[in-house]
Amino acid sequence: QVQLVESGGGLVQAGGSLRLSCVSSGSISNFNGMGWHRLCPGKQRELVAELFGGGLTNYAASVKGRFTISRDNAKNTVYLQMNSLKPEDTAVYYCFAREYGQGRRYDYWGQGTQVTVSS
């Protein structure tokens, strides 16, 4: 079973930056998609950023221009660079990965890392 472990969350002032990391227990080379969701208290989970195997990216409108997703295959790690943070970005951020095999889709999730942005 693939395991994903997030890190890098914390408490920052509005306008500050954080870099989240997600390390996979195995190779990420075969993942079709990787990225980040977030869950604000009392709200539905939101797709923040996604990176596909071919390099195509997708961002939520609310973070486009401020957040950047990237990966390092050698380190089996996906990153989320978050700049110009706003209080509205406060949430638990979850890493995910997706792969296909044997006619099935497999989704993997991390346990989340807390990001808190103060005014």
Buried (B, 14 or more C-beta within 10 A) or exposed (E): EBEBBBBBBEEBEEEBEBEBBBBBEBEBEEBBBBBBBBBEEEEEEBBBBBBBBEEEEBBBEEBEEBBBBBBEEEEBBBBBBBBEBBEEBBBBBBBBBBBEEEEEEBEBBBEBBEBBBEE
